[in-house]
Amino acid sequence: MKAGIINRGCSKLKLQEFDYDLPESYIAQHPVEPRDSSKLMTLDRETGAVDHHAFSDILDMLYPGDVLVMNNTRVIPGRLYATKQDTGGKVEVLLLRDLGSLKWLVIVGGKGVTEGRVLDFEDGITATVITEREGPQRILQFDQAIDDLVYSNGQIPLPPYIHETLEDSERYQTIYSRIEGSAAAPTAGLHFTPDLLIALRDKGVQMAYCTLHIGLDTFQPVKVDDITEHVIHSEYATLDATNAKIINDAKLAGGRIIAVGTTSARTLETAGILSAGGDPANPAASENMCPWRPVIAFEQDTRLFIYPSYKWRVVDAMITNFHLPKSTLLMMISAFAGKDNVLHAYETAKQEHYRFFSFGDAMFIS
């Protein structure tokens, strides 16, 4: 089943309400070593109180019976280079999604990459532009499988605000990444080390996994003044029955469900809406559903857009990084912890010299 869920409210929320000033010097250009030595801000979403720690201190903040829900997606080395067959002009191609039958949704960099244009890649592989989508998005029809091309010639695509070269591409993967398909990493999970996860397990904290393949639209700015009019991008998500049971059993036993990152939160809340009988074709009807029902296993695209006024159903706490101004991710965090609390925490983070965005520091909201 392919369907979308969008959170629609009646009152207007101005885009400018989710803006803040961030000098470029605060944007982390490289990850810290070891992974769990990054800073961790704690934010109490009831009081707005903040405190400062190292990420490794998360071991003391989680309790036996809690469940960490982690997105096990893996970033594919999907940045490729091609030439136009007729002119030899260079084209950059970024793979976004495998559509099956040798078709890929991509972003192209270069002029004149129009319908019918044939592109030549390494290893004698060619692709034809069969559909032009909005902006630089295209659908390419390849003449053969491209797995070998991707893993021999492809590069890991880093976010547009990272300008330094990443020497070890595994530093833009979580240590538990398994299912290939993302164009970007679920960066809240980059802080975990094997030793930290083992220590958490030994303490009685459970681990559950979901998959949400992140598209590059996650970095695209919202362009409407009233954010309730924004149409969010669609992303493939799945939660299997084994992990749904871990989450439901823990919830019923009084444990907390802790989303590691906004992508895990989006997947969990989608599962909660579907479990309660929410209709993707009529998302407004889900507003009156009970606060919590057991999550269900699912596999589908989700367009769940979470912003202030959203009624949370599954997530009790969240680990997340610091997000871009005016982004849908900042809106989600504001829905969870309160916009004023979040923006105050961000100003405090600047004063305390936290590092922002993908390779930056983390926040634990509880």
Beta strands, then each sheet from edge to edge (+ up, - down):
strand 1: 39-43
strand 2: 50-54
strand 3: 67-71
strand 4: 73-75
strand 5: 79-84
strand 6: 90-100
strand 7: 103-109
strand 8: 118-120
strand 9: 126-132
strand 10: 137-142
strand 11: 179-182
strand 12: 206-212
strand 13: 235-239
strand 14: 257-260
strand 15: 298-302
strand 16: 317-321
strand 17: 362-365
sheet 1: 2+ 1- 17- 16+ 14+ 3+ 12+ 13- 15+
sheet 2: 4+ 11+
sheet 3: 5+ 6- 7+ 10- 9+ 8- 5+
end
